[in-house]
Structures are given as C-alpha cells and as structure tokens.
Amino acid sequence: RLHSHDVRYGSGSGQQSVTGVSAADDGNSYWRVRGRTAAVCERGTPVRCGQAIRLTHLGTGRNLHSHRFTSPLSGNQEVSAFGEAGEGDYLDDWTVVCSGTYWARDSEVRFQHTSTDVFLSVTGEQYGRPIHGQKEVHGMATSSQNNYWKVMEGIFMQPSEVFKAEQYHTEL
C-alpha cells in the first residue's frame, strides 16, 4: 500500500517520505485522486487511461511528488510528498497508465511521472529507524512488475449523470 506520514527524508530533498506498507488498517495509506495541477476534476468523472492526475495524502494534505533527487536506499529517483493543503506544483502530476478507456476500480494501473517519465515503484529495500520495516517507494525508469498498483479500499464515486448520458446517448 502506498503510505506516507509526516516523517521527512534525512537526505535528498528533505521532503515528507513516501513508503510502502502491507498493513491494511493504517489511515496513513489513504490518498485522494484529484485533477492535474491547475486543472478541474469534477467529482464523479471517470479517470481516463493516459490522463494526468494528482494523488493527495489525506492525513497531511501533501501531493505525491517526484524530482531528480536520488532515493535514499535504492539510488533510483526519490518520490516524496510535497505542498500544503493539496497545493504544490507541476512535479505532483502523474499519468495513469492502464488498458482500456478508463481506470477501472478493480484493475491494476501504473503511474508515470509526467515530468521525468519514471514509474511509481516499490521493491524490497526497507528502512530502519524511524520507519522500520517500511519499503522504499521510488521512481524507476522502466516498467516492471514492481510498478503495478491497485485500489484496495476507499470511497468510490458513481459516474456523474452527465457522463452516463454521454455514454448512452445516440443520435440518428
């Protein structure tokens, strides 16, 4: 599970750390899907494959972020949480890579950073103190089995009535 908390990296950017955990009952693993920076994303509008989004950590209000800092354990690209109250910058934007037209709730997806092209990944490197046992989340230059993600739980919005009408409306 993609996880974060108000613990800063001791190297690299010094921004809020983002890790991977296996615990299913940790409130620090909840993220809100939002429109890309400076874009409006209407509630109930399905996310298209290939669309840029932001993921905002519910507990701290910081956005999933990446930049050309080296990650502390693997030496890949650092992934952090950045901004205040959901506001950050263009380095918070991630493209949803999936098959089909829309990101389906029960399907695996990849997230590719829009500015640096790395894939959001988690491998086996684990931290010591103060976040013992949590895995490093980082950006990898190539796609692999380490960068598939799946929604596990949350609040899912039904598609808007306008969207439903567009899907089923036909004219002669």
N, C-alpha and C positions, 0 to 999 in steps of 0.2 A: 504494500500500500504506500502511496505517495504521502509523505509525512513532513511536517515542519513544526517548529516551536521557536520561541524567542531565545534561541541559542545561536550566537554568532560564530562564524568560522574564525579560527585563530590565525589564519593565513589567507592568502589570496585577497579577495575583495573585503573581507571582514563583515560581509552581509549575513543575514539570517540563513542558517543552514537548512537544507532540504535533504531528507533521508528516506530510506525505505524501511518499513517495518512489516512484520507479519501479524501483529495483534489486530484483531477485528473490532475491538471495543475501545479504541483510542480516538477521542474527539479531535485530536490534532492531525487527523488524516482526512479532514473534510475540506473540499475545495469547491468554489463556485465557478461555473462556466460563464464567462462574460464575452462581449464583443471585443475585437482587437482594439488597441489603443486608438482613441479619438473616433470610435465607431459606436453606433447604437445597435444593440441587440435586443429586440423585442422579446419579452417573456413568451414562451410557447412556440417560438420559431425554431424548427429543427436546425441542427448544425449540419452543414453540407460537408462532405468529404472535400478536402482542399481548402476549406475556409480557415482563416486566421482567427484565433480566439485568445483570450487571457484566462488563466486559472488563478483565482484569488483565494488565498488561505483564509478560511472562516475565522480562525482563532486570532490571527494577528492583522488581517487586512492587507497583507503584502502579496504581491503577484509573483508567480513562478517566473524566473528571470534567468538569463544566461548572458555571458560575455566572454571575452577572450582571456580569462584568468584560468590558471591551471587548477584542477580539482586536487584536494589535499592528499588523497590516498592513491588513486589510480593514475594520476597525471593526465587524465582526459580534460575536457572543458568543464569548468565549475558551473553548477546550477545552484541558484540561491533564491531567496525570496526578497523582494525589493519593493519600495514605495511605502506610502502611508494611506490608509483608508481606501485601498483599491486603486489609488492613482500612482502611476510610475512613469515608464517611458516605453519607447518602441521596442526595447530589448525584452519586454514582457510578452511579446506576441509569438504564438506557436501555431503552426499549421496542422490541422487534423488530417492524418493520412489514414485512409480507410478504403474499403472496397464498397462499391455501390454508390448511391447518390447521397445518402445521409448517414451520420454517425448513429448506429443502432445501439440501443441500451445494452444489449447482451453480446455485442461483438467486441473483438479486440481491435485496438487502434494504436497508431504511433503518433507521437507529437514531434514535429520537426521545427526547430527554432528558425523563425523567418529571417533573421539577420545573419546567422552564422551557419545555417544548414545542418547542425548536429541534431541527432535524435536523443530525446529524453530516455535515459537508460539507467538500469540498476544491475550491478554484477555482485560479486561475492565479497568485495572489500568491506570490512566492518570497522567502525570507530571504537575507540576506547573511551575514556572519560571526556566530557561529562555525558556523552550519549552512547554509552556502552552497548554493543550488540546491534546498533542500527547500521544499515548498509548505506554506502555512499551512492547517491544519485548524481549522475553526471551526464554530459553531452558526449555522444560518440559520433564519429564522422561517418560510420557505415551502419546500415540497418542490419539487425540480427535478432535472434530470439530474446535478447536482453532488453529490447525496447518496445515490447508489446505491453499495452495497458488495457485494463478492463474496469468499467464502473462496477463497484461491488454493492453499494447501497447509497441511498440519498433520497432527495425529493425530486421526483421526475414530473415535469410539466407536460400536460397534454398539448398536442399541437393546437395552435390558435384556430379559431373558426375561419379566419381569412385564409389560412394555409390549407385547411381541409377543403374549402370551397375551390381554391385554385387547383388542387389535386384532382377533383372530380368533376369540374366544370367542362362541358364540351359545347361547342357551337357548330352549327351546320354551315 
